Amino acid sequence: MNIAIFGKKYDTAERAIIQRLLDTLVQMGCNMSIELSLYKQLQQDTDLLLPQVAVIDGNEFSADMALSIGGDGTFLHTATCVGDKNIPILGINTGHLGFLADLRATT
């Protein structure tokens, strides 16, 4: 399964959530693509074990599913990037209040 991951700037409290997500996707044998801005943040985080991933730069990508890690703004950004590709989006809310995200992230 090909997973496209979109996210916002994250803090240290969210690092564990992201690491657990990446680890789980690797264990499941998923191929991952990460949006460029999030990928740059993940690369700079020396405490994070980043698996080999493709980088999404723009809207030219394909995936079986998109993950949106953040709040409603991140979900709307993800929806804009996905556009009319007919890719389902799973929102993982790491903010305080989220109306669009499907799941609430916990550490």
Secondary structure, 3 states (H helix, E strand, C coil): CEEEEEECCCCHHHHHHHHHHHHHHHHCCCEEEEEHHHHHHHHHCCCCCCCCCEEECCCCCCCCEEEEEECHHHHHHHHHHHCCCCCCEEEEECCCCCCCCCEECCC
